[in-house]
Amino acid sequence: MSVIDNVVVAVLYGNADIGSVAHARLDAKRILEDVGLLDVVDEPLGRLTLVQRKRLEIARALGNPTPADASGRKHGGPEC
């Protein structure tokens, strides 16, 4: 699976109203540009350096926003 495909899956999973895979790809490219991975979008995951893999983790998290729990708070915050 390529870097961009990985982020596209996160975008589609985290945004039910995204509309289409084409829109998800556009969002994924924007996110990959933001985290500095635009130059490796078509690379398979096995070719990434450790630093690039960590950036990919951040990109997936940005593509799939954390849902709020029943109290309205985001998960993982200091108040949890």
Secondary structure, DSSP 4 states (H G I P E B T S, - for coil): -BHHHHHHHHHHHH-TT---HHHHHHHHHHHHHHTT-GGGTTSBGGG--HHHHHHHHHHHHHHSPPPB-TTSPBTTSTT-
